[in-house]
Amino acid sequence: MELEQGLRAVFALVAVIGLIGLLGLGLRRFAPASLIGGRAGKRLTVVEALTLDPKRRLVLVRRDDVEHLLLVGPETAMVVERGITPPQQAEQKEEQA
């Protein structure tokens, strides 16, 4: 009896660890990249977002070291300003001049 219970416990432990491993593999395969640590060399990031009202938000997006300000609503998205130089780069350009 004790041997049977011990084997059941070991089998149950192996089964649980296997299910956790399968869940991890499934997350890596199907989850969004931002959920599992991103991807190497990503070019697009959301720098900041500000809620204006329940339906509209201002979103500052950086792509290839250039920022763009977007007004996002339920049915529309509008570019408010494009080609914004991030503050760190603006300071570096002033020092070089």
Secondary structure by P-SEA (a helix, b strand, c coil): caaaaaaaaaaaaaaaaaaaaaaaaaaacccccccccccccccccccccccccccbbbbbbbcccbbbbbbcccccccccccccccaaaaaaaaaac
